[in-house]
Amino acid sequence: MKVLLIEDVYKLGRAGEVKKVANGYGRNYLIPQGLAVIATTEALKQVEFIRAKADVNRAQLNKEMESVAKVLSDLTLTFPVKAGETGKLYGSVTSNMICDQILEKTGIDISRRQIDAQPIRNLGVHKAEIRLTIDLVPEVTVIVHREGETPESAIEEAQKTEQESIEEVDTVVEVIEEITPEEKETPEETEPQE
């Protein structure tokens, strides 16, 4: 089904664009929420008007949200958790937990649906994107560390793990570079004898 977007829809498109979407997504979500209409010839005559109106609204909203984006991009959240020896958490750090801590630290009320991150299940330093508008998507730093340890220990562990990964890649590259050109070539297939 082809629809004309009336509002900006994250990961789909901007207002005024015509998009092909699954029938159920269009009928059950986009149209009832007022985010799109079916792309008829009469609706397509409205494209320029919708784009112009959306551009004005988007610019105004971006201007209002710039200060919020700045605060969020500078924000670091820490979560002391219980974890096993391998760094796997007993449970996870969810988007609800991130929302609660943002509200507690900054007073900014963010919906869990605005957070674009999977539940965190490992110790370390992670990034969570927060969709304020289609153009403003600041990243919040999330540090997950063991209970009783400092957040710096999680940062050091993440740096150590990253360094080990880099060393592993370097080792693989060295092994590949040691292979001579003759070894890289595949042997020619011999023709079967009759």
Number of C-alpha atoms within 10 A of each C-alpha: 13 16 25 26 26 23 22 19 15 12 7 12 15 20 23 24 20 19 17 12 14 11 12 10 11 20 17 10 13 21 17 11 11 11 17 25 19 19 19 11 8 9 13 17 11 13 19 13 11 19 18 13 15 18 16 10 13 19 12 11 15 17 12 11 14 15 11 16 21 13 13 20 17 11 16 15 17 16 17 16 18 17 19 11 6 8 17 14 19 12 13 18 20 15 21 15 14 22 19 16 17 19 13 11 11 12 10 15 12 18 15 16 12 16 21 15 15 11 15 20 16 20 27 22 22 17 16 20 17 23 19 19 18 14 12 18 18 22 21 22 18 19 21 29 26 19 12 9 11 13 19 13 16 20 18 13 16 17 14 12 13 12 12 12 12 12 12 12 12 12 12 12 11 11 10 11 10 10 10 9 8 8 9 9 8 7 8 6 6 6 6 5 4 3
